[in-house]
């Protein structure tokens, strides 16, 4: 089972909000690239990717769209 990016952001608060929205819908999300700040010097230049399972992608997209986040 693969993963697909559902959102990208440099804002950790927004990512937390999106994770909570998806969790409320029973969808597990994973943030990738969050440790890149060590490499980039904590300037926030590299967006973090919010990933969901391929099987959950359509439902996750709908959840975010309904919340005005798509």
N, C-alpha and C positions, 0 to 999 in steps of 0.2 A: 504494500500500500504506500503510495507516494504522498508527498506534501505539496501544497500550492500556497503561494503568498496571497493573503487576503487584503493586506494593507501594509504600507510603509510609513514610518514617521520618525522624526528626531525627538518627539515629545513623549517622555516616559509617562506622563499623566494621561495623555490620550491613549497610549497603548494599554495602560492599565484599565481604562474605561472600556476599550474594545474587548479586552480579555474578559471583563466582567459581563458585558453584554452577551458574548458568546457562551460563557459558562452558564449563564441563566437559561440559555437555550439548550444546554447539555452538549455543547461543542467544545472540545479541548483545543486550545491554541498554544502555540509555542513561539517565543520571540527569538529570532536569530540575529546575530551581529551585535548583541548588547554589550559584549566585552571588547568590541573594537575601540571603545573610548580609550582604552589603555594605549593602543597603537596610535590612534589619531591625536592623542593629547587632550582628551576630554573637550574638544571644541564642538562636538555634535555634527560633524560634517558628513558622517556616514549614517544614512537612515537605517533604522532597525526594521527587519521584516517580520511581520506577524503571519505565521503559517498555520494552516489547518490541513487535516487529512483530505486527500482527494475526494473521498466519499462524502465528506461534510461540506465541501466547497459551495455547492449551490445553495444549501440551507444557510450556511454562514453568510454568504453574499446577501441573501434575502433579509436576514436578521439585521445586518449593518445598514442596508438600504432603508428598511422600515424605521431605523433609529436616526436616519438622516446622516449616516456616516458613509455613504457610498457614492 
